[in-house]
Amino acid sequence: MRSDPITCDVLIAGSGAAGFATALTARLEGLDVIMVEKEPLFGGTTAYSAGVVWIPLSAQQRAAGISDSREAALEYLAYHVGNRLDRARAEAFVDNAPRMLEHFERQGFVRFSLVPTWADYHPDEPGASQGGRSLGPETFDGRRLGSSFGKLRAPIKSMMAFGGMMIGRNDLPHIFRMSRSLKAASHVGRMVAGYGRDRLTHQRGTRLVNGNALIARMAAQAFARGIPLWLSSPIVELNREHGRIVGAVVEKEGRRRTVSTRLGVVLACGGFPGNDELTRGLYAHRRAGRNHATLPPRGNAGDGLRLAQSVGGRLNDAMHQPAAWAPVSLVPQPDGSLIPFPHFYERGKPGYISVDRRGRRFVNESKSYHVYVPELIEACRDDPVIEAWIVCDHAAIRRFGLGALGPAPMPMRAFLASGYIKRADSAAALALACGIDARGLDQTLRVFNSAARGGADPEFQRGLDAYQRFNGAADHLPNPCVGPLEKPPFYAVRVVPGELGTFAGIAINAHGQVIDADGVALDGLYAVGNDAASVMGGTYPGAGITIGPAMTFGYLAARHLAAARQGRAAELARPQSAQP
Ligand SMILES: Cc1cc2nc3c(=O)[nH]c(=O)nc-3n(C[C@H](O)[C@H](O)[C@H](O)COP(=O)(O)OP(=O)(O)OC[C@H]3O[C@@H](n4cnc5c(N)ncnc54)[C@H](O)[C@@H]3O)c2cc1C
């Protein structure tokens, strides 16, 4: 069957932060852009995420009076990433991320506010910041998307309250204090009332926060600027002529359509967490046949990597870690399925510890999720399953919640009934319910509690740095991260290793161009976001280190494409003017 030829300047595969950042920049440069998305919903993992970006030297940082420098940011990356740092790409990121952000804010593509006390994850390393490099997206009203709101990927169900109400980082302090402060209670009351109104007309709440707000705002801008987004339309093949990528084959409405590109194709397919073969090859614990839970959508299946490799691109897996790790619990659903929940917040607060099946602690629970998981895997190296339990007492669970269960007055009955949360009147009974060694847990609690009463953690030094304290409870003194677990009942939730996204990916240069085994750029092919190898070399220096670079390299790739157009236009003009 014949169909009309489709031609554009740039074809972008993937509708996460990287795809939209590329598309919006390219459009603003006057390029004719088409976005294609494999899934029936747009937004990718970004729509699941907190939407935080790590961007040193932002205007927001300056406005807050926080001093920082290019040298300090690069020193931190050089120290933390070590010999895995690609200096040219790191410099391109640090130099252009604040430019991208200012440009995007000016155009209304994004709106971010600084979290001034959000320290880098290794704040005592040279060049690290004690706060000021991580920014979160502002709330967005989903109704502004009109009928496209229904096509925006919803957050992970276990991360919404009442099955559809989003909770943002700025809401958390109110939620934690709602039983003790009128102001906090009225903030939460307004959220719940608004959600109730939304549910009369929508499938879920329209007050969007986190990554959902980031994607919704960018999508609204893309649609207003006439950028077509084809849903359920995966890119399946690249077309090359005379060594140049000149387009791709896209499956749309069950048909293979050739899209010809004047300038290039950008792969923004979100890496390969949904590809079992690739993750089994690259994650050591999966290679050993061990358990793992994946958070990103399954459609992120390494299509970009396969396509890049088909034309000479290569996988860069020289990473400290192949993926960004997070401990994950599995929330049973009425239909018997399990939905993953990432543990970012509660585990490092006072009144919580993490223990393995021997009842022993294995990690400083206040450190980042990316640090937690390798320690968990190591602690369970001789065990049949990689698993641990986050254990807390009654005061802690009612104040901060536990996993998918929010703080009081959120009802815990359903979580107890499904077995997601175990509860017992003594530590020994809790250990029995979880399959933890009771004597081990008892011993751990005795040792932990006796020091924790004075705010100390001699075993793992919890709460010693600014990042850990940021995650603690500011009003809990002397140590915001350490408090004993004393008053029964006690509670536990089981966690296993999971990932937020992949770090290994397509080798690219500082413009986002895919490079071959000799480091030569492939003409007309770019990879951005998690399709590209992490500029952080598989480390996690701070909050937002995947979406910050995803947007920055999207911006850089689009500008490089626009510059290529000018170069090519001049090239085309030259022979003509040279005619006698
Ligand atoms: C719960 C959670 C919280 C997180 N919080 C943060 C955070 O606050 N800050 C941060 O930096 N990182 C965070 N992350 C990680 C972050 O979400 C991802 O690293 C990032 O969103 C990846 O962006 P992307 O644009 O590369 O890919 P995605 O957002 O995943 O988008 C890729 C898109 O490409 C589509 N696609 C796949 N194959 C094809 C194909 N063949 N053709 C067309 N389209 C295709 C996919 O369907 C998907 O929609 C978090 C992750 C999770 C799970």
The ligand as an SDF file (V2000), in Angstrom:
LIG
                    3D

 53 58  0  0  0  0  0  0  0  0999 V2000
    9.8210    7.0260   40.6000 C   0  0  0  0  0  0  0  0  0  0  0  0
   10.9450    7.6910   39.8610 C   0  0  0  0  0  0  0  0  0  0  0  0
   11.3920    8.9340   40.2710 C   0  0  0  0  0  0  0  0  0  0  0  0
   12.4390    9.5480   39.5780 C   0  0  0  0  0  0  0  0  0  0  0  0
   12.7920   10.8220   39.9330 N   0  0  0  0  0  0  0  0  0  0  0  0
   13.7740   11.4560   39.2390 C   0  0  0  0  0  0  0  0  0  0  0  0
   14.0810   12.8190   39.4950 C   0  0  0  0  0  0  0  0  0  0  0  0
   13.4360   13.4900   40.2990 O   0  0  0  0  0  0  0  0  0  0  0  0
   15.1160   13.3810   38.8000 N   0  0  0  0  0  0  0  0  0  0  0  0
   15.8380   12.6950   37.8560 C   0  0  0  0  0  0  0  0  0  0  0  0
   16.7780   13.2560   37.2780 O   0  0  0  0  0  0  0  0  0  0  0  0
   15.5230   11.4040   37.5630 N   0  0  0  0  0  0  0  0  0  0  0  0
   14.4920   10.7960   38.1970 C   0  0  0  0  0  0  0  0  0  0  0  0
   14.1330    9.5220   37.8450 N   0  0  0  0  0  0  0  0  0  0  0  0
   14.7570    8.9320   36.6410 C   0  0  0  0  0  0  0  0  0  0  0  0
   14.1510    9.6490   35.4100 C   0  0  0  0  0  0  0  0  0  0  0  0
   12.7470    9.5690   35.4570 O   0  0  0  0  0  0  0  0  0  0  0  0
   14.6230    9.0940   34.0770 C   0  0  0  0  0  0  0  0  0  0  0  0
   16.0090    8.9350   34.1060 O   0  0  0  0  0  0  0  0  0  0  0  0
   14.2590   10.0770   32.9460 C   0  0  0  0  0  0  0  0  0  0  0  0
   12.9020   10.4400   33.0470 O   0  0  0  0  0  0  0  0  0  0  0  0
   14.5310    9.5180   31.5720 C   0  0  0  0  0  0  0  0  0  0  0  0
   14.0780   10.4540   30.6210 O   0  0  0  0  0  0  0  0  0  0  0  0
   14.0770   10.0930   29.0670 P   0  0  0  0  0  0  0  0  0  0  0  0
   13.4790   11.2430   28.3540 O   0  0  0  0  0  0  0  0  0  0  0  0
   15.4230    9.6380   28.6750 O   0  0  0  0  0  0  0  0  0  0  0  0
   13.1450    8.7990   28.9800 O   0  0  0  0  0  0  0  0  0  0  0  0
   11.6040    8.5810   29.2970 P   0  0  0  0  0  0  0  0  0  0  0  0
   11.0380    9.6790   30.0940 O   0  0  0  0  0  0  0  0  0  0  0  0
   11.4630    7.2120   29.8290 O   0  0  0  0  0  0  0  0  0  0  0  0
   10.9330    8.6570   27.8570 O   0  0  0  0  0  0  0  0  0  0  0  0
   11.2680    7.7240   26.8590 C   0  0  0  0  0  0  0  0  0  0  0  0
   10.0570    7.4860   25.9620 C   0  0  0  0  0  0  0  0  0  0  0  0
   10.4830    6.8220   24.7670 O   0  0  0  0  0  0  0  0  0  0  0  0
    9.4730    5.9140   24.3930 C   0  0  0  0  0  0  0  0  0  0  0  0
   10.0130    4.9060   23.4580 N   0  0  0  0  0  0  0  0  0  0  0  0
   10.6570    3.7450   23.7410 C   0  0  0  0  0  0  0  0  0  0  0  0
   10.9640    3.1120   22.5970 N   0  0  0  0  0  0  0  0  0  0  0  0
   10.5120    3.8740   21.5810 C   0  0  0  0  0  0  0  0  0  0  0  0
   10.4940    3.7290   20.1570 C   0  0  0  0  0  0  0  0  0  0  0  0
   11.0200    2.6540   19.5430 N   0  0  0  0  0  0  0  0  0  0  0  0
    9.9220    4.6950   19.4050 N   0  0  0  0  0  0  0  0  0  0  0  0
    9.3520    5.7960   19.9960 C   0  0  0  0  0  0  0  0  0  0  0  0
    9.3160    5.9640   21.3390 N   0  0  0  0  0  0  0  0  0  0  0  0
    9.8950    5.0200   22.1100 C   0  0  0  0  0  0  0  0  0  0  0  0
    9.0060    5.3380   25.7030 C   0  0  0  0  0  0  0  0  0  0  0  0
    7.7400    4.7340   25.5600 O   0  0  0  0  0  0  0  0  0  0  0  0
    9.0040    6.5910   26.6030 C   0  0  0  0  0  0  0  0  0  0  0  0
    7.7520    7.2160   26.5700 O   0  0  0  0  0  0  0  0  0  0  0  0
   13.0750    8.8960   38.4960 C   0  0  0  0  0  0  0  0  0  0  0  0
   12.6100    7.6410   38.0830 C   0  0  0  0  0  0  0  0  0  0  0  0
   11.5430    7.0480   38.7390 C   0  0  0  0  0  0  0  0  0  0  0  0
   11.0460    5.7190   38.2620 C   0  0  0  0  0  0  0  0  0  0  0  0
  1  2  1  0
  2  3  1  0
  2 52  2  0
  3  4  2  0
  4  5  1  0
  4 50  1  0
  5  6  2  0
  6  7  1  0
  6 13  1  0
  7  8  2  0
  7  9  1  0
  9 10  1  0
 10 11  2  0
 10 12  1  0
 12 13  2  0
 13 14  1  0
 14 15  1  0
 14 50  1  0
 15 16  1  0
 16 17  1  0
 16 18  1  0
 18 19  1  0
 18 20  1  0
 20 21  1  0
 20 22  1  0
 22 23  1  0
 23 24  1  0
 24 25  2  0
 24 26  1  0
 24 27  1  0
 27 28  1  0
 28 29  2  0
 28 30  1  0
 28 31  1  0
 31 32  1  0
 32 33  1  0
 33 34  1  0
 33 48  1  0
 34 35  1  0
 35 36  1  0
 35 46  1  0
 36 37  1  0
 36 45  1  0
 37 38  2  0
 38 39  1  0
 39 40  1  0
 39 45  2  0
 40 41  1  0
 40 42  2  0
 42 43  1  0
 43 44  2  0
 44 45  1  0
 46 47  1  0
 46 48  1  0
 48 49  1  0
 50 51  2  0
 51 52  1  0
 52 53  1  0
M  END
$$$$
